[in-house]
Amino acid sequence: MKKKIITVFSLLLLAGCTEEPKTLPTETNSPGNGVLDVPTNEDNTLLNDIPEYSALTAHIDLIAYTAHIETDNPGSRVIFYKNVSGVKTYKSIFIKMKTVLKLSSSKMIV
């Protein structure tokens, strides 16, 4: 009887822990590219949902740049910000578990 009760509770516990985490869309701008282009203008609300948004807006004028999400996995998120000329001007790396944001700026990031 104890085995059945333990089995039922274990299954309930596992069933409760299977919720999928919310992530940004995984569509890409071209097949096999792995990069998601996110236009950052006044109408864009996709970047508003990420935890590092307030820190990004304090340092980058997101209306003037286009965000390109290069990597968004469970551990980190890497986003490049291009100016109107298409030059990568900023790069943000967000470590999700530690909630650490690293922001790099350059004339051109390769």
Secondary structure in CASP SS format (residue, H / E / C, confidence):
PFRMAT SS
TARGET T0000
AUTHOR 0000-0000-0000
METHOD secondary structure of the structure
MODEL  1
M C 1.00
K H 1.00
K H 1.00
K H 1.00
I H 1.00
I H 1.00
T H 1.00
V H 1.00
F H 1.00
S H 1.00
L H 1.00
L H 1.00
L H 1.00
L H 1.00
A H 1.00
G H 1.00
C C 1.00
T C 1.00
E C 1.00
E C 1.00
P C 1.00
K C 1.00
T C 1.00
L C 1.00
P C 1.00
T C 1.00
E C 1.00
T C 1.00
N C 1.00
S C 1.00
P C 1.00
G C 1.00
N C 1.00
G C 1.00
V C 1.00
L E 1.00
D E 1.00
V E 1.00
P E 1.00
T C 1.00
N C 1.00
E C 1.00
D C 1.00
N C 1.00
T C 1.00
L C 1.00
L H 1.00
N H 1.00
D H 1.00
I C 1.00
P C 1.00
E C 1.00
Y H 1.00
S H 1.00
A H 1.00
L H 1.00
T H 1.00
A H 1.00
H H 1.00
I C 1.00
D C 1.00
L C 1.00
I C 1.00
A C 1.00
Y C 1.00
T E 1.00
A E 1.00
H E 1.00
I E 1.00
E E 1.00
T E 1.00
D E 1.00
N C 1.00
P C 1.00
G C 1.00
S E 1.00
R E 1.00
V E 1.00
I E 1.00
F E 1.00
Y E 1.00
K E 1.00
N C 1.00
V C 1.00
S C 1.00
G C 1.00
V C 1.00
K E 1.00
T E 1.00
Y E 1.00
K E 1.00
S E 1.00
I E 1.00
F E 1.00
I E 1.00
K C 1.00
M C 1.00
K C 1.00
T C 1.00
V E 1.00
L E 1.00
K E 1.00
L E 1.00
S E 1.00
S E 1.00
S C 1.00
K C 1.00
M C 1.00
I C 1.00
V C 1.00
END
